[in-house]
Amino acid sequence: MKIAWFCVPAHGHTNPTLGLVKALTDAGHEVFYFSFEMLREKIENAGAVFIPCNGYDFEVEDKEYADRVGKDKAFAVELLISSTLALGEMISEKLGELRPDIIVSDSLAYWGKLAAMKHGIPYISSTTTFAFNRFSSKYMNHGIGEKVKMLLAMPKVNRQIGRLRENGYPVRGLLDIVRDDNDTNTIVYTSRYFQPCSETFSDKYRFIGPSIRPITQKYEKKAVKTVYISMGTINQNREFYRNCMDALGGTDHQVILSMGSNTDHFDHVPENIQIYESVDQMAVLSISDAFITHCGMNSASEGLYFGVPLILFPQTPEQDAVAIRAEELGAGLRLPSIGKDDIMKTVSRILEDKRYKEGAEKVSKSFKACGGTAEAAAFIESVASGREK
């Protein structure tokens, strides 16, 4: 079986797919992964054939750009439609050469979905966030400003959609591109238990659980309680990190901070705090008792997989949806502010109230009961062969 796979240029959307890609290539299937040079090595390590899509410059490593994509949906939609048009000719040529049996694409890699529509190829959506429909969308707390931006941008977006139609893409409107619907075969990297409103999604959705990498580097547990802090690769809030050190420094807790390039800029770090540019997150979480997180879907899922209760500090609407769901299930507690008192009080409550640990363990159990890459691979095979109706 030949699989054409499309993804956006983001580690958070690529990483969850790699275990599945490796399972498919190990089974003898050919995966042709359309992505961007920054991700080539990890994609090729999973056994896929890498096909570069750098004809359009996403500038994804720029913080301001990444923040805007995460928070400004009008900008994101316009950008991704433009990208589809820029990549369209190359993709059509490659699909003609490869003649894939199926296309799998990230839910934001609209060019993959539109290429499947244009060329009549079976299609599966790969959703690395929650699946969102008209019921679960209530978890996305877009403010009035975001809605106004989207309305103001609609004429420009509609002009772009017109260009898509002119180039042979059978698109009626924006919803054809962006919505999750019950008629689209979809892989979601979480459990039905953690997915909001999971009962509203059809059996075309496969909730396979998060992709958990094996531990490669062990960390020593040096205290009864270990607190792990990571805000992802983008966040550079120096005041937040400094306040965490001031609040937790000198306590009996082992504190592990992973904070990228910020590691060079802090002096007088308390002895109980270990600072790293990056860590083997699976290894650190395996010894942690609390996790202060920005609530990225991957990080939150990894913490909950290890039964670690979360201290929730979301930065975007998608991350806020994760925070809301973790709170609902009693697996996390929102950080009220970055003030030192709030940090200390929230950490203490998470560590002392066993109900948060119990809530996290329930989510962990649901993840481990999922079918994982084996279920997803069988699903892809069935859709490609036409057995899935």
TITI-79430 format. One record per residue (C-alpha): x, y, z. Coordinates in pm, whole numbers, plus 50000, padded with zeros to 5 digits. Layout:
% TITI-79430
X; Y; Z
...
This chain:
% TITI-79430
50000; 50000; 50000
50121; 50351; 49915
50028; 50631; 50154
50071; 51003; 50084
50092; 51186; 50418
50070; 51564; 50459
50144; 51772; 50768
50191; 52134; 50868
50546; 52250; 50960
50515; 52206; 51335
50677; 51957; 51570
50358; 51935; 51778
50159; 51815; 51477
50431; 51587; 51339
50553; 51406; 51650
50226; 51222; 51729
50220; 51074; 51377
50568; 50924; 51380
50488; 50610; 51580
50206; 50532; 51339
50425; 50603; 51036
50689; 50366; 51172
50428; 50095; 51235
50310; 50129; 50875
50659; 50121; 50723
50760; 49828; 50949
50458; 49642; 50808
50590; 49695; 50456
50376; 49989; 50348
50529; 50286; 50167
50470; 50623; 50331
50553; 50937; 50130
50555; 51219; 50386
50509; 51570; 50245
50658; 51811; 50499
50929; 52071; 50559
51308; 52051; 50588
51317; 52121; 50963
51136; 51790; 51013
51317; 51576; 50755
51538; 51379; 50995
51267; 51261; 51231
51036; 51171; 50941
51305; 50968; 50765
51393; 50800; 51097
51034; 50673; 51106
51092; 50498; 50774
50902; 50734; 50547
51017; 50885; 50218
51048; 51259; 50283
50911; 51494; 50015
50999; 51863; 50078
50729; 52130; 50067
50946; 52435; 50117
50806; 52622; 49819
50612; 52836; 50064
50791; 52999; 50359
50596; 52945; 50682
50865; 53095; 50908
50737; 52863; 51181
51036; 52905; 51409
50959; 53275; 51457
50780; 53330; 51789
50562; 53619; 51671
50450; 53420; 51368
50377; 53107; 51570
50179; 53304; 51828
49972; 53466; 51553
49889; 53135; 51387
49783; 52996; 51725
49566; 53291; 51818
49446; 53448; 51491
49226; 53200; 51306
49153; 53437; 51019
49524; 53475; 50954
49579; 53098; 50983
49301; 53014; 50736
49420; 53272; 50482
49777; 53148; 50516
49688; 52783; 50472
49467; 52845; 50169
49751; 53044; 50013
49983; 52756; 50091
49750; 52510; 49919
49760; 52719; 49605
50137; 52757; 49623
50193; 52383; 49671
49913; 52263; 49445
50105; 52208; 49122
50390; 52022; 49291
50150; 51803; 49488
49945; 51715; 49179
50260; 51615; 48991
50384; 51399; 49279
50048; 51230; 49326
50044; 51153; 48954
50385; 50988; 48985
50320; 50802; 49309
49957; 50699; 49253
49892; 50653; 49628
49616; 50428; 49757
49520; 50678; 50027
49597; 51027; 50154
49637; 51098; 50526
49674; 51462; 50625
49687; 51669; 50937
49357; 51842; 51005
49531; 52177; 50943
49718; 52063; 50631
49429; 52166; 50410
49632; 52101; 50096
49620; 51727; 50171
49244; 51719; 50215
49189; 51934; 49907
49427; 51721; 49698
49227; 51412; 49795
48905; 51586; 49691
49057; 51706; 49364
49205; 51371; 49262
48938; 51140; 49404
49172; 50956; 49642
49048; 50796; 49969
49121; 51027; 50260
49178; 51017; 50637
49217; 51320; 50862
49488; 51304; 51130
49384; 51519; 51427
49655; 51590; 51683
49434; 51821; 51890
49084; 51740; 52010
48831; 51675; 51737
48603; 51978; 51709
48242; 51978; 51592
47950; 52203; 51678
47927; 52044; 52022
48291; 52028; 52128
48366; 52371; 51978
48226; 52527; 52295
48559; 52434; 52452
48729; 52682; 52219
48686; 53008; 52404
48736; 53256; 52120
48681; 53610; 52243
48476; 53874; 52065
48794; 54023; 51918
48881; 53695; 51746
48529; 53666; 51604
48544; 54023; 51469
48880; 53951; 51304
48735; 53643; 51137
48433; 53834; 51009
48650; 54117; 50873
48877; 53866; 50701
48595; 53668; 50539
48591; 53865; 50209
48962; 53795; 50162
48917; 53428; 50263
48625; 53394; 50023
48838; 53534; 49741
49100; 53271; 49821
48831; 52999; 49814
48729; 53127; 49472
49088; 53079; 49358
49077; 52722; 49490
48771; 52652; 49276
48941; 52807; 48974
49228; 52561; 49025
49006; 52253; 49025
48936; 52209; 49396
48565; 52121; 49457
48518; 52356; 49753
48189; 52528; 49826
48298; 52732; 50127
48520; 52761; 50430
48344; 52485; 50623
48435; 52229; 50356
48797; 52288; 50453
48806; 52347; 50827
48528; 52150; 50991
48538; 51801; 51138
48231; 51610; 51027
48090; 51266; 51097
48135; 51154; 50736
48515; 51197; 50729
48734; 50909; 50842
48946; 51055; 51122
49227; 50942; 51351
49242; 51127; 51685
49541; 51088; 51916
49349; 51075; 52242
49090; 50857; 52415
48714; 50887; 52396
48722; 50957; 52770
48947; 51262; 52733
48783; 51384; 52409
48511; 51642; 52487
48163; 51541; 52370
48296; 51213; 52233
47947; 51066; 52211
47866; 51314; 51932
48131; 51169; 51696
48051; 50882; 51460
48225; 50546; 51433
48433; 50692; 51151
48645; 50842; 51429
48919; 50627; 51577
49043; 50750; 51915
49377; 50569; 51930
49536; 50736; 52234
49847; 50955; 52249
50175; 50860; 52086
50423; 50803; 52371
50792; 50784; 52290
51011; 50534; 52476
51230; 50668; 52756
51588; 50711; 52635
51753; 50895; 52925
51674; 50835; 53291
51655; 51115; 53550
51722; 51058; 53917
51439; 51129; 54157
51606; 51333; 54429
51311; 51419; 54655
50980; 51278; 54774
50796; 51517; 54537
50917; 51620; 54193
50768; 51919; 54009
50829; 51948; 53635
50786; 52281; 53453
50776; 52320; 53076
50596; 52576; 52863
50694; 52432; 52526
50951; 52562; 52281
50785; 52896; 52205
50711; 53051; 52544
50989; 53283; 52665
50817; 53444; 52966
51115; 53525; 53187
50899; 53662; 53468
50705; 53335; 53488
51021; 53125; 53510
51180; 53359; 53765
50866; 53349; 53980
50862; 52969; 53965
51220; 52961; 54090
51150; 53214; 54365
50834; 53031; 54477
50971; 52675; 54468
51337; 52739; 54544
51445; 52622; 54888
51146; 52386; 54928
51175; 52012; 54982
51066; 51953; 54622
51288; 51856; 54333
51209; 52104; 54055
51302; 52035; 53692
51266; 52321; 53442
51290; 52274; 53067
51294; 52619; 52911
51500; 52636; 52596
51732; 52930; 52539
51629; 53093; 52867
51876; 52867; 53050
52164; 53109; 52984
51995; 53407; 53149
51929; 53311; 53511
52175; 53349; 53796
52148; 53237; 54158
51942; 52925; 54087
51840; 52745; 54411
52004; 52406; 54471
51677; 52210; 54449
51609; 52341; 54096
51757; 52182; 53785
51742; 52384; 53462
51775; 52229; 53116
51749; 52358; 52763
51559; 52039; 52679
51488; 51705; 52849
51364; 51358; 52769
51013; 51457; 52870
50893; 51097; 52901
51172; 51025; 53148
51106; 51335; 53358
50732; 51274; 53366
50789; 50916; 53478
50931; 51052; 53808
50710; 51363; 53842
50430; 51434; 54090
50308; 51761; 53932
50348; 51918; 53588
50319; 52292; 53523
50230; 52303; 53154
50111; 52534; 52876
49856; 52261; 52795
49978; 52178; 52450
49792; 51861; 52352
50107; 51650; 52332
50258; 51768; 52660
49932; 51742; 52854
49865; 51395; 52713
50216; 51278; 52801
50178; 51403; 53157
49840; 51237; 53198
49967; 50913; 53042
50209; 50889; 53334
49930; 50977; 53579
50080; 51317; 53662
49824; 51584; 53765
49855; 51907; 53570
49892; 52271; 53674
49729; 52442; 53379
49865; 52760; 53221
49725; 52772; 52863
49838; 53036; 52611
49607; 52978; 52309
49240; 52880; 52256
49339; 52520; 52167
49545; 52493; 52484
49259; 52642; 52685
49032; 52363; 52554
49279; 52107; 52691
49287; 52291; 53024
48908; 52302; 53050
48880; 51928; 52983
49154; 51837; 53232
48976; 52045; 53497
48642; 51880; 53418
48791; 51537; 53474
48962; 51641; 53798
49308; 51583; 53648
49436; 51938; 53674
49407; 52278; 53834
49436; 52612; 53660
49712; 52853; 53763
49532; 53178; 53857
49832; 53400; 53777
50210; 53390; 53750
50241; 53550; 54093
50471; 53366; 54333
50194; 53310; 54589
49959; 53162; 54328
50234; 52932; 54198
50313; 52804; 54546
49949; 52761; 54650
49856; 52577; 54330
50156; 52343; 54345
50082; 52265; 54711
49717; 52192; 54642
49800; 51957; 54352
50054; 51769; 54561
49842; 51747; 54877
49493; 51671; 54739
49498; 51309; 54620
49186; 51362; 54408
49396; 51527; 54135
49627; 51226; 54119
49323; 50998; 54100
49177; 51209; 53817
49502; 51191; 53623
49520; 50814; 53674
49170; 50772; 53525
49280; 50955; 53210
49597; 50745; 53202
49394; 50426; 53220
49177; 50542; 52929
49485; 50618; 52718
49639; 50277; 52785
49312; 50102; 52691
49318; 50255; 52340
49414; 50055; 52033
49716; 50272; 51950
49912; 50243; 51627
49788; 49889; 51556
49425; 50007; 51546
49516; 50314; 51337
49719; 50110; 51086
49431; 49862; 51043
49194; 50154; 50995
49411; 50308; 50723
49435; 49972; 50546
49058; 49925; 50556
48985; 50273; 50419
49243; 50235; 50142
49096; 49901; 50037
48739; 50029; 50045
48632; 49796; 50327
48548; 50089; 50557
48202; 50221; 50476
